[in-house]
Amino acid sequence: MSLLPIIQDDEATDEQTVIFDHSKQMFGRVANAVRVGSATPRIMQSLFSFIVGGMREEISNVLDKRTKCLVILKTSTLNGCAY
């Protein structure tokens, strides 16, 4: 049982809804980590800005978005992440 709630779409405040919408635009879904992190929207906004900045090709200019997502998937798999 988690100490922080996993915020669902119908329970989200206006700030949380903005975070969820951006997550859906960027990744096609809202990860549970984003849902839990949005329990404190101000902190999640900062973390999400960092994640988005790292994913954007024009900012990092090293790897394309698809390759970065594959690296994330491979790293998660190697670390035993269930999803």
Secondary structure by P-SEA (a helix, b strand, c coil): cccccccccccccaaaaaaaaaaaaacccccaaaaaaacaaaaaaaaaaaaaaaacccccccccaaaaaaaaaaaaaaacccc
